[in-house]
Amino acid sequence: MIQATNELVLGIELNEQYAQITYYHQSVKEPMTLGASSDSEHALLPMGLRRDGQGAWHLWDGKDGNGIRDLYRKLAGREALVCGGKSYEPQEILAAYFRRCLAKLKLTTQDVRLHVMVTVRKLDDLWSTLIVEALERIGLDRKQIYIQDYASSFYYHTINQKKELWYQDVALLTYEDGAIVGQVLHIDRGTRPAIATVNEIARQPMDGDVRAGRSDSEWKKEKDRLFFELLKKVFERRNVSASYLVGDYFNKGWAERSIQFLCYKRHAFQGKNLYSKGACYAVMERIGLIEDHGIIFGGRDMIERNLGMEMRVRGKDTYYPLVSAGINWYEAHHICEFILDGEREIRVISQPMAEGESVVHLLQLPGLPPRPDRATRVRMTVWFSAATCCHIEVEDLGFGGLYRSSGLSWKRAIYF
C-alpha cells in the first residue's frame, strides 16, 4: 500500500536516444510517466541541448539549429562538449539537461521533499560521479539523489506488479547495439532473505551482417525465426510467468510466430517506461512509501561483504558497522570520527554476507605526529568505486585547541 505523503519522487531514465521521467506524488494514485497518458512520443525527451540568443538552454532534437547532439554518448565517451564555439564541463551540461527535463514536469506542489533516481544501462564510476554532481548543481542534496542500472530498475518494476506476474521467473526482451537480448529475473526463495538476480541468457545479433542481402520479405521471416530461437533459449527449462518487451523494435509485423510463442500460457507486456518506472519504485521503497518485499537484489553492483571496526564505545568494546552487505556500491558511503588510543594504524574488518572468514585490512598512518594516547581525533571516509573496490581515507583532525591538525591524510583501496 502506498502511503500518503508530500514527497515528490522522480525516476529518470537516460539512454543514447532519449530521457524519460516517471513521477509519484500523493496527488496521483500510482507512479505516472511524463506524457505517456496522451502521446507516448512526448514522453521521450530528446538527448540534446541547444542555447538560445539569451543564453538559456533548451532540449533539442538535433534537427534544426546548433547545439550539442548525442549528449549521452558524448558524456559516456568523455568527448568535448562544445556549443557556439564554447566548451563546457560535463557536470555543467548534464545539470542544464536535468534542469530542462524537470521543467517539463508541470506538477505544481508546495513544500515537497524531492527525491530523484537516475537509471542508466550500466553504471560505472564516471556516471555515478557525474550524475550526483550534476543534480547537486541544480540544488539537490546528496541524500536526495539515487542512481542504479537497468537491471535494478527491471527488478524494482517487476516486484511492484501483481505477485501473480513474478511468482515464477520473469523475462526481459530488449534491442540494444544491433542485437536482441534476453534476460531473466530469478528469485531464489531458498535463502533467507530471498535473493533476486538478473542474468543475460541469450543474445542474437540482428544487424546488416546477419541480414546478408536478404530481401525485405525474406528478412522478416528470418528475423522471426531468429527471435523464436532466442526465446526458446530464454524459456528452456524455466517456468516464466511474465515477459516484458522494451522498445519499438518488436512488432507483429515481423514477429508473428515469436510473439505467439511468447504469449502462450504466460503474460506479456510491451512498452518504453519500464526502467523509469522501476527507478521511481526503487526510491519509493527506500523512503518507506511502499513496503519492502524482504528480497535482496543481487545485481552486479551489489556489495557482498560487510565492513566494520572493533571500537570502544561508551567504555565497552563493540563492533562498529561501516557498510552493510546487500546494497549497491554507489550507495555505500560512510563518514565517522573517532579518537585513537595510541594506534598508528586503522583496522577494518570485512566479512562475507554468506559463509566465510573475516579479513582484517590495515591502513598504516606514517607521519602521524607523536601525541599522548587519546589525544588524536581522526575522520574516516569510506566509499566504493565498484562492487569489489572499497576506498578508505583517514584525516588527522588534531585534538581541539591542544593539538592542531597536521593536515595529513592517508588513503587505501581494498579489493575484494
N, C-alpha and C positions, 0 to 999 in steps of 0.2 A: 504494500500500500504506500502511495506517495504522500508524504507529509506536507501540510500547509506551511509555507514559509515565504520570506521575502528575498530568498536567494534567486539570482539570475544565473543560470548555468548555460554555458556555451560549449558545444563540441564543434571544432573546426577541422575539416579535412583539407590537407594540402597535397596536391599531386602535380604532375608535369603539365596537365591541361587546365586545371581549374581548382578553385577552393569551394567549399560547401559548408554551410553553418546549420546546425540543429540546436535549438534552444529550449530551455524549460524555465518556466516561472509559474507561480501559483495562479496566474490568470489563464493558464491553459491546463487541460487535463493530463496530457501526455506530451513528451518531447515533440516539438514541431520543427520541420525543416524549412528554412527560409525559402519562400517562393514555391515550394513543392505543391501547395494546395491549389494553385491556379495554373501556372505554366512551369513545367519542370525545367525548361531551359533557363528560366530566370533564377532557378536555384543554384545554377553553376556560375560562379564568379570568375571572370577571366584572369589568367595568370600573367598580368602585365600592368604596368603603370605608365602614365604619361603626365606631364606637367603643363598647366595652362599658363597664359600670359601673366597672371598674377602670382605665379609660383605655387599654386595649390596642386596637390596630387589627385589623380583620378584613376579608377580602374580602367583598364584599356584592353581591348580585344586584339590589338596589334595590327588592325587593318588600315586605318586612316591616321595620318599624323606621325609624330615621332615620340618615342618613349623607350621603355625597357621591356622587350619581349622575353618570353620564355624565362620568367623570373625564377621559378623553382629550379629549372635546370642550371641556370647561371649561379644561383646560390649554392647548389649542391656541388657544382664543379669549381667553385671559388673563382668564377670568372669576373672580369671587370664589369662594374655597373655604371654605365655612362648614359646620361640624358642631357641633351642640349650642350654637348661638349664638356660637361662637368662630371667628375667621378664622385661616387657616393659610397659610403661604408655599407656593408651588408646589413648591419643592425638598423641603420637609418632607413634603408629602403624597405626592409621587412616590417619595421614599425609603421611606416607610412601605408604599407599594404594592409596590415591588420586594422589600422585606423579607418581606412576606407571600407573595408569589409564590415566592420562593426557599425559604420554609419548606415549600412543597408538594413540593419535591424531596427525597424521603426516600432519598437516596443517601448512605450512610454511608461516608465516606472520611477518611483521616487525612493531614495534611500535604500536601493538594493545592494546586496552584497554579491559582487560579481566573482564568478569562478570560470576559468577558461581552460579547456583541454584541447590541445592541438595533436592531431594524429597524422603521421606520415608512414609511407610504406616500410621504411627501415630506419630506425633511429641509430645515429652514431653521435660521437662527441661534438661534431660540427653542428648538427641540427639541434641537439639538446641545449647547447650553449646559445646558439643564435636565436632560437625561439624564445627562450627565457629573457634574454637581454632585450629583444625587440618588444616584448609585451611589457617589460619593466619601463621602457621608454615612453609607452603610452599611458603610464600611471598605475599599472597593476603591481601589487606586492608579490614577492616570490611565493608566499603562501596561497595566493590565488591562482597560481599557474601550475598546470599539469601537462604532461606530454606522454604519449605512448605510440606504439607502432600499430599497423593494420591488424596484425594477429590478435593483439589485445583488444582492439575495438570490435573485431568479429566475435570474440568471446563474450564481451560485455553486452553486445547487441543480442546475442543468442540467448543467454541465460535470463534476459529480461523479457523474453517472449513466453507464451504459454508453455508450461512444462511438457505438454504432450509433444512439442516440437523438438525438445532436446533430451528426452529420456533415453534416447539412443545416440549414436554418432550423428554429427551434422556435417554436411559437405558444403564447401565454398568453391564456386567456379568463377574464375576471373580471366581476363585477357590482358596480358602485360608483355611488353617488349617483344611483340610479334608471336606470342605463344599463349595457348590456353593452359591454365594452371589449375589443378585440382588439389584442394587441401581438405583435411578432415579434422574436426574438433572432437576429441575423445575425452570423456571424464572418467577417471579411474576412481570408482567408488569403493574400492577395496582398501584404500588408505584412509587415515584419519588425521587431518581433514582430507576430503577428496581433492584430487589434483587434476586439473584440466590441461590439455596440451593441444596445440595446433601443429600439424605436420603436413608438409607437401608430399603428396602421394604420387602424382604423375604430372608431367609437363609435355605438351605436344606443340612443337613449332608449327605455325600456320602462315609463314611468310612466302615471299616470292620463290625462294629456292624449293619449297615444298610444292608449290603450285606447278612449277616446272612446265610452263607453257600450256596448261590445260585451258580449254575454253571456259566461258562463264558457267555454262550448264554442267560441264564435267567437274569444274572446281566446286560447285555447290554440292554435288554428290560426294566428292572426295572429302570436303570439309565435314559433312555429316558423318561419313564413315570414320574419319579420324577422331571426331568428338565422341562418337559412340564407343570407340575402342578405349579412349581415355576414361570415359565413365565406367566402363567395365572394370578397369583397374582400380578406380576410386572405390567402387562398391564391392569389390571382390572380398569375400569372407568378412563383410561388415554388415551390421544392421544399421542402416541410415534412416532416421526418421524424418529428416527435412534437408532440403538443399537450397542454397542461395546462389543466384547468378547475378553478378555485379557488372553493370555497364550495358552499352548498346550493342555489343558485338553479337550476342546470342539472340537469334530470332527464328521464328518458324519458317521464314522464307527459305532457309537452307538447312536448318537443324530439325527436320521433321521427325526422323526416326529417333534421333538422340533425345529430343525433348519428350517424346512419348515414353521412352525408356526411363528418363529421369523422373517423370511424374507417376510411374506405375507403382501404386500402393505406397506412395510417400508424398509428403508435402513439398512443393517447390515454389519459390518466390523469386521475382526479378525486380531490380531497382538500382538506384545510384547512391542512396543515402545511408547505406549500412554502416560505413565507417564513421561518419559524422554523428550518427545516432548512437552508435556504440560508445563513442568518446563522451557524449553527453551523459549516457547512463553510468559510465565509469565514475565521473565526478559526482553524480547524484548518490552513488553508493558510498564514495569516500566521505562525503559530508553528512551522511545519515538521512538523506531524503527518501531512500528506498532501502529495503532490507539487504543485509549481507547474506549471501546464499551459503556461506560456510565452505566455499570452494577456493582453493589456491590456484591461480593461473600460472602454470609452469612454463612460461614462454622463454624464448632465448635470452630475454633481458632480465630474467629473474635471478636474484642473488640467492645462492643455495647455502650460504654459511652465515651463522650468527657471529657477530663481533662484539666483544666486551672487554672489560678490565676488572682486575681484582683491586678494590679500593677499601679504605676505611671511611665509613660514613657514620657520623654521629657516634664515633668510638667503637663501631663494630665492623669487622672485616666482612665485606659483601661483594657480590658480583654486580658490576655496573654495566648495563647493556648500552651499546653504541648503535648498532644496526641489527635489525631483525631479519632473518631469512624469510623469503617468500614475497618480498617486494621487488619492484623493478629498480635497476641500478640508478636510473636517472631521478628517482625519488629518494634515494638514500643520501642523507646529508645530516650530519650531527656536529654540534659545537658544544663544548663544555670547558669549564675552567676548574682547576684543582691545584692543591699545594703539594709540592714534592717534599718527602720526608728523608732527604739525603740521597735520593736516587739520582743517578746520572744516565738513566735510560728509561724509556717508556715500554711497557709490556702490554701488547694487545693480543687477546686470545680469540682464535677463530674455531668455530665448532660446526660441523655439518648439520643441516636441518634433519637429515636422516641419520642413520647409524654411522659412527666413525669417531676417530680420536680427535681431540682438540690439539691445536698447534699454537705455540707462543711465538709471536713476531716481535722482534726488538727494534726499537728506534733509539740509537745512541744520541747523546746530547753533548758532543765535543764543544769545548769552548765555553760551556756554561760557567759563569763566574762563581767562585767559591763563596758560599754563604752558609750561615748556620742552618741546621735542619729546620724544616717547616718555615723557611723564610724565602721561598721562591714560589711564585704563582705562575702557572702556565695556562695558555689557552690552546686547546687541541681541536682541530677541524678534521672531520672525516668525510670523504666523498668518493664517488666511483666514476670512472670514465668508461667502464664496460662491466658486464656482469662478473667478470673474473679479474678485474683490476681495481683495487682499492688504494686511495691516496690518503696519507696522513700528514698533517702539518702541525707542528708544535711551535708556539711563540713564547718567548720569555717576557713576562709582564712585570718582573721585579716583585717588590713587596711594599706596596703603599709608598709612604714617604721615607721609609727606612732604607730601601734598596731600589734604585732606579732600574728600569728595564735596560738590558744590554742591547736591545734591538735585534738580537739573534733569533733565527728561526731554523727549524730542521724539518726535512721532508723525507718521506719514504713511500715507495709504491710497493704494494703487496699483490702478488699474482697468485691466483688460486688454480 
